Amino acid sequence: YDVYKKIAPTLVYPYNSFKDAHEEITTLAKVLNKEEEGKAFLASFDQRIEAARKKVKSVLKENETVSIMGAFKNDVFVYGNGIYRGGQALYQQLKVNP
């Protein structure tokens, strides 16, 4: 933070501070005094997500599940409904079943 604040105004917030994309965009838009732009972005975002949700739903069978997994060396990791590895996008935005 100390290095970056010398370059430009810097905002630091802890990992996983926001429950979803809407909360994050709304908060950042307020901090940047761009609340109207944030609302416009979210309206467009919601339309694009709805279109993507329909595409995904068309290829998944009813009650089919989706997992996010990563293999590293001898371990396999399963990721959930967080911002890490796309969990929020899949489970919250696209509403697929984990």
PAZAPA-4460 file (N, C-alpha, C; in steps of 0.05 Angstrom, whole numbers, plus 32768, in hexadecimal, padded with zeros to 4 digits):
% residues 98
    n_x    n_y    n_z   ca_x   ca_y   ca_z    c_x    c_y    c_z   seq   type   mol
   8010   7FE8   8000   8000   8000   8000   8011   8019   8000     1      Y     A
   8026   801A   8010   8037   8031   8013   8044   8038   7FF8     2      D     A
   804C   8024   7FE9   8059   8029   7FCF   8044   8034   7FBB     3      V     A
   802D   8026   7FBA   8018   802E   7FA6   800C   8049   7FAC     4      Y     A
   8009   8051   7FC5   7FFC   806B   7FCB   800E   8082   7FC2     5      K     A
   8028   807D   7FBE   8039   8092   7FB4   8034   8097   7F96     6      K     A
   802A   8082   7F88   8025   8084   7F6C   800A   8090   7F66     7      I     A
   7FF6   8087   7F75   7FDA   8090   7F70   7FC9   808A   7F89     8      A     A
   7FB2   8097   7F8B   7FA1   8091   7FA2   7F9B   8073   7FA1     9      P     A
   7F9C   8066   7FB8   7F9A   8049   7FBA   7F86   8041   7FCE    10      T     A
   7F75   802E   7FC7   7F61   8023   7FD8   7F68   8006   7FDE    11      L     A
   7F67   7FFE   7FF7   7F6D   7FE2   7FFE   7F55   7FD7   800D    12      V     A
   7F4C   7FC0   8005   7F37   7FB3   8014   7F3E   7F95   8015    13      Y     A
   7F37   7F88   802B   7F3E   7F6C   802F   7F32   7F5A   801A    14      P     A
   7F40   7F44   8014   7F37   7F2F   8003   7F1B   7F26   800B    15      Y     A
   7F09   7F22   7FF9   7EEE   7F18   7FFE   7EDE   7F2C   800E    16      N     A
   7EE2   7F46   800A   7ED3   7F5A   8019   7EB6   7F5D   8010    17      S     A
   7EB0   7F55   7FF7   7E96   7F5A   7FED   7E88   7F3F   7FE8    18      F     A
   7E6D   7F3F   7FED   7E5E   7F27   7FEA   7E59   7F1F   7FCD    19      K     A
   7E59   7F34   7FBB   7E55   7F2E   7F9E   7E5E   7F46   7F8D    20      D     A
   7E5C   7F42   7F73   7E66   7F57   7F60   7E56   7F71   7F64    21      A     A
   7E3C   7F6F   7F69   7E2C   7F87   7F6C   7E36   7F98   7F84    22      H     A
   7E3C   7F8B   7F9A   7E45   7F9A   7FB1   7E61   7FA6   7FAC    23      E     A
   7E72   7F98   7F9E   7E8C   7FA2   7F98   7E8B   7FBA   7F85    24      E     A
   7E7C   7FB8   7F6F   7E7A   7FCE   7F5C   7E6C   7FE6   7F69    25      I     A
   7E57   7FE2   7F78   7E49   7FF8   7F85   7E5C   8006   7F98    26      T     A
   7E6C   7FF7   7FA8   7E7E   8003   7FBB   7E94   8013   7FAC    27      T     A
   7EA0   8007   7F98   7EB5   8015   7F8A   7EAB   802D   7F7B    28      L     A
   7E93   802B   7F6F   7E87   8043   7F62   7E83   805A   7F75    29      A     A
   7E7A   8053   7F8D   7E76   8068   7FA2   7E91   8075   7FA9    30      K     A
   7EA5   8064   7FAE   7EC0   806E   7FB5   7ECA   8081   7F9F    31      V     A
   7EC6   807A   7F86   7ECF   808A   7F70   7EBC   80A0   7F67    32      L     A
   7EA7   80A3   7F76   7E92   80B7   7F70   7E88   80B4   7F53    33      N     A
   7E82   809B   7F4D   7E78   8094   7F32   7E60   8081   7F35    34      K     A
   7E4E   8089   7F47   7E38   8077   7F4E   7E25   8072   7F36    35      E     A
   7E20   8087   7F26   7E0F   8083   7F0F   7E1B   8070   7EFB    36      E     A
   7E35   8073   7EF6   7E44   8061   7EE4   7E43   8044   7EEF    37      E     A
   7E45   8042   7F09   7E44   8027   7F16   7E29   801A   7F11    38      G     A
   7E13   802A   7F15   7DF8   801F   7F10   7DF4   8017   7EF3    39      K     A
   7DFE   8028   7EE1   7DFC   8021   7EC4   7E0B   8008   7EBE    40      A     A
   7E23   8005   7EC9   7E33   7FED   7EC4   7E25   7FD5   7ECF    41      F     A
   7E1A   7FD6   7EE7   7E0C   7FBF   7EF2   7DF3   7FB7   7EE3    42      L     A
   7DE5   7FCB   7ED8   7DCD   7FC5   7EC7   7DD6   7FB5   7EAF    43      A     A
   7DEB   7FBE   7EA2   7DF6   7FB0   7E8A   7E01   7F94   7E92    44      S     A
   7E0E   7F93   7EA9   7E19   7F7A   7EB3   7E03   7F66   7EB8    45      F     A
   7DEE   7F6E   7EC4   7DD7   7F5C   7ECA   7DCB   7F51   7EB0    46      D     A
   7DC9   7F62   7E9B   7DBF   7F58   7E82   7DD2   7F43   7E75    47      Q     A
   7DEB   7F49   7E76   7DFF   7F36   7E6B   7E00   7F1C   7E7A    48      R     A
   7DFD   7F1E   7E95   7DFD   7F06   7EA5   7DE4   7EF5   7E9F    49      I     A
   7DCE   7F02   7E9D   7DB5   7EF4   7E97   7DB7   7EE5   7E7C    50      E     A
   7DC3   7EF1   7E68   7DC7   7EE4   7E4E   7DDA   7ECD   7E51    51      A     A
   7DEF   7ED0   7E60   7E03   7EBB   7E64   7DF6   7EA4   7E74    52      A     A
   7DE6   7EAB   7E88   7DD8   7E97   7E98   7DC6   7E85   7E87    53      R     A
   7DB8   7E91   7E74   7DA7   7E82   7E61   7DB8   7E6F   7E50    54      K     A
   7DCF   7E78   7E47   7DE0   7E67   7E36   7DEA   7E4F   7E46    55      K     A
   7DF3   7E55   7E5F   7DFD   7E3F   7E70   7DE7   7E2B   7E76    56      V     A
   7DD0   7E36   7E7D   7DB9   7E24   7E84   7DB2   7E12   7E6C    57      K     A
   7DB5   7E1C   7E54   7DAE   7E0C   7E3C   7DC0   7DF4   7E38    58      S     A
   7DD8   7DF4   7E44   7DEA   7DDD   7E40   7DEC   7DCB   7E59    59      V     A
   7DE1   7DD4   7E6F   7DE2   7DC4   7E87   7DC7   7DB6   7E8B    60      L     A
   7DC8   7D9D   7E93   7DB0   7D8E   7E99   7DA5   7D97   7EB4    61      K     A
   7D8B   7D94   7EB8   7D7F   7D9C   7ED1   7D8D   7D8D   7EE8    62      E     A
   7D93   7D9C   7EFD   7DA1   7D92   7F15   7DBE   7D8A   7F10    63      N     A
   7DC9   7D8F   7EF9   7DE5   7D89   7EF4   7DF6   7D9C   7F04    64      E     A
   7E0D   7D93   7F0D   7E1E   7DA4   7F1E   7E38   7DAB   7F10    65      T     A
   7E44   7DC0   7F1A   7E5D   7DCB   7F0E   7E71   7DCE   7F25    66      V     A
   7E8A   7DC6   7F21   7E9F   7DC9   7F35   7EB6   7DD8   7F2A    67      S     A
   7EC4   7DE6   7F3B   7EDD   7DF3   7F34   7EF3   7DE5   7F43    68      I     A
   7F05   7DD9   7F34   7F1B   7DCA   7F40   7F35   7DD2   7F34    69      M     A
   7F4A   7DD1   7F44   7F65   7DD7   7F3A   7F78   7DC2   7F44    70      G     A
   7F89   7DB8   7F33   7F9E   7DA4   7F3B   7FB9   7DB2   7F3C    71      A     A
   7FC6   7DAF   7F52   7FE1   7DBB   7F57   7FF2   7DA6   7F63    72      F     A
   8007   7D9E   7F55   8019   7D89   7F5E   8009   7D70   7F64    73      K     A
   8009   7D67   7F7D   7FFB   7D4E   7F84   7FE0   7D54   7F92    74      N     A
   7FD7   7D6C   7F91   7FBE   7D73   7F9E   7FA9   7D7D   7F8B    75      D     A
   7F90   7D79   7F92   7F79   7D83   7F83   7F69   7D95   7F96    76      V     A
   7F63   7DAD   7F8D   7F54   7DC0   7F9D   7F38   7DC4   7F90    77      F     A
   7F24   7DC6   7FA1   7F09   7DCC   7F98   7F02   7DE8   7FA2    78      V     A
   7EF8   7DF9   7F90   7EF3   7E15   7F97   7ED5   7E19   7F99    79      Y     A
   7ECD   7E2A   7FAB   7EB0   7E2F   7FB0   7EA7   7E4A   7FA6    80      G     A
   7E93   7E54   7FB4   7E84   7E6C   7FAD   7E92   7E85   7FB6    81      N     A
   7EAB   7E89   7FAF   7EBA   7EA1   7FB6   7EC5   7EAE   7F9D    82      G     A
   7ED4   7EC3   7FA0   7EDE   7ED1   7F89   7EF6   7EC2   7F7D    83      I     A
   7F01   7EB0   7F8B   7F19   7EA2   7F82   7F11   7E8D   7F6D    84      Y     A
   7F1E   7E8D   7F56   7F1B   7E79   7F41   7F00   7E79   7F34    85      R     A
   7EF0   7E8F   7F36   7ED7   7E91   7F28   7EBF   7E86   7F35    86      G     A
   7EC1   7E7F   7F4E   7EAA   7E74   7F5D   7E92   7E87   7F5E    87      G     A
   7E98   7EA0   7F63   7E82   7EB4   7F64   7E74   7EB6   7F49    88      Q     A
   7E84   7EB6   7F34   7E78   7EB9   7F19   7E66   7EA1   7F13    89      A     A
   7E70   7E89   7F18   7E60   7E71   7F12   7E48   7E6E   7F24    90      L     A
   7E4C   7E6F   7F3E   7E37   7E68   7F51   7E24   7E7F   7F57    91      Y     A
   7E2E   7E98   7F58   7E1C   7EAE   7F5E   7E11   7EBA   7F45    92      Q     A
   7E22   7EC0   7F32   7E18   7ECE   7F1A   7E0A   7EBB   7F06    93      Q     A
   7E17   7EA5   7EFF   7E0B   7E93   7EEC   7DF8   7E7F   7EF8    94      L     A
   7DF8   7E7E   7F13   7DE6   7E6D   7F23   7DE6   7E50   7F1B    95      K     A
   7DFE   7E45   7F17   7E00   7E29   7F12   7E02   7E1B   7F2E    96      V     A
   7DFB   7E01   7F2E   7DFB   7DF2   7F47   7E17   7DE8   7F4D    97      N     A
   7E21   7DEF   7F65   7E3C   7DE4   7F6C   7E3B   7DC6   7F72    98      P     A
***
